[in-house]
């Protein structure tokens, strides 16, 4: 059974978070890169859950 989604069901938000780790991060950009990677992984999981 396929139903049309409500307009509000078509939107989502994704947030990535990473904490500075002096053992692996050489700059703040490394932290941002890890946060982005985590965000995209979470976003993919979220999309698969909505199908």
Backbone bond lengths (Angstrom), bond angles and torsions (degrees), N, CA, C in turn:
res aa  C-N    CA-C-N  psi(-1)  N-CA   C-N-CA  omega(-1)  CA-C   N-CA-C  phi
1 X - - - 1.447 - - 1.536 108.81 -
2 X 1.300 116.29 116.68 1.462 121.74 179.33 1.524 107.93 -104.17
3 X 1.318 115.65 127.01 1.460 119.97 178.06 1.516 109.36 -119.98
4 X 1.293 115.58 150.80 1.458 121.72 177.57 1.524 108.92 -71.98
5 X 1.306 117.37 134.81 1.458 121.19 178.63 1.525 110.24 -77.36
6 X 1.311 114.26 147.94 1.459 120.00 173.16 1.530 107.80 -69.58
7 X 1.315 116.90 155.56 1.468 120.73 -177.16 1.535 111.51 -56.30
8 X 1.320 118.33 -41.21 1.463 121.30 -178.14 1.528 112.24 -69.11
9 X 1.317 118.77 -19.11 1.458 122.10 -179.69 1.534 112.46 -80.35
10 X 1.299 117.47 -6.31 1.463 121.64 -177.02 1.523 112.70 -90.40
11 X 1.325 117.74 -2.82 1.460 121.46 -176.78 1.516 110.51 -112.16
12 X 1.320 114.93 147.90 1.461 120.17 175.82 1.523 108.66 -148.05
13 X 1.306 115.22 166.03 1.465 120.81 176.71 1.516 107.91 -134.09
14 X 1.306 115.67 149.02 1.460 120.77 178.17 1.518 108.91 -131.18
15 X 1.318 115.75 141.02 1.455 121.52 -179.59 1.520 108.06 -133.56
16 X 1.318 115.98 135.34 1.458 120.16 176.26 1.512 109.27 -114.43
17 X 1.319 116.19 144.11 1.454 119.87 -179.47 1.520 109.16 -138.20
18 X 1.304 116.07 134.74 1.457 121.61 174.84 1.526 107.69 -142.11
19 X 1.301 115.83 147.83 1.460 122.31 179.84 1.526 108.64 -107.08
20 X 1.307 115.61 137.69 1.467 120.58 179.49 1.523 110.19 -57.91
21 X 1.310 115.10 130.41 1.467 122.42 178.34 1.523 107.29 -126.58
22 X 1.303 116.60 109.13 1.474 120.74 -174.71 1.530 112.67 -63.72
23 X 1.331 117.92 -17.37 1.464 120.07 178.19 1.522 113.10 -76.70
24 X 1.338 117.63 -26.96 1.470 119.85 -176.88 1.525 114.33 -121.40
25 X 1.318 118.06 -20.46 1.469 121.11 -176.71 1.521 110.83 -95.75
26 X 1.341 115.51 125.87 1.460 120.56 177.62 1.525 111.24 -95.21
27 X 1.348 115.86 -20.15 1.460 120.53 179.53 1.526 109.21 -155.46
28 X 1.305 115.61 171.81 1.466 120.37 178.03 1.528 110.47 -64.42
29 X 1.328 116.67 -27.39 1.468 119.77 178.02 1.524 111.52 -63.45
30 X 1.325 117.55 -32.44 1.466 120.45 175.99 1.531 110.84 -63.63
31 X 1.317 116.03 -38.77 1.466 120.62 178.52 1.530 109.59 -66.11
32 X 1.323 116.78 -45.59 1.465 120.40 178.66 1.528 111.45 -61.46
33 X 1.324 116.65 -39.99 1.465 120.32 179.89 1.529 110.47 -62.54
34 X 1.335 117.11 -44.48 1.464 119.21 177.90 1.525 111.37 -64.65
35 X 1.323 116.85 -39.42 1.466 119.96 178.11 1.527 110.34 -62.02
36 X 1.316 117.66 -43.08 1.467 121.47 177.88 1.523 111.49 -61.81
37 X 1.332 116.25 -43.63 1.463 119.95 179.73 1.524 111.11 -61.65
38 X 1.330 116.60 -42.60 1.464 120.25 178.41 1.524 111.15 -65.68
39 X 1.333 116.74 -38.19 1.456 120.77 179.02 1.527 110.94 -62.35
40 X 1.323 116.81 -45.70 1.465 119.79 -178.51 1.526 111.68 -67.14
41 X 1.340 117.69 -35.99 1.462 120.27 175.62 1.521 110.25 -62.97
42 X 1.327 116.04 -44.87 1.460 120.61 179.65 1.526 110.96 -64.70
43 X 1.312 115.93 -38.79 1.468 120.87 179.43 1.530 110.82 -63.62
44 X 1.339 117.24 -41.27 1.467 120.82 178.82 1.532 110.30 -64.41
45 X 1.333 117.42 -42.50 1.470 120.78 177.71 1.524 110.14 -60.79
46 X 1.317 115.61 -42.64 1.461 120.76 -179.22 1.520 111.11 -63.02
47 X 1.325 117.34 -41.90 1.466 121.09 179.66 1.524 110.75 -64.58
48 X 1.336 117.37 -40.01 1.459 120.06 -179.73 1.526 110.90 -66.70
49 X 1.326 116.17 -32.12 1.461 120.34 179.92 1.514 113.16 -71.73
50 X 1.330 117.26 -22.50 1.466 120.79 -179.13 1.508 113.19 -86.50
51 X 1.311 118.19 -11.91 1.468 120.43 -176.79 1.512 110.90 -75.99
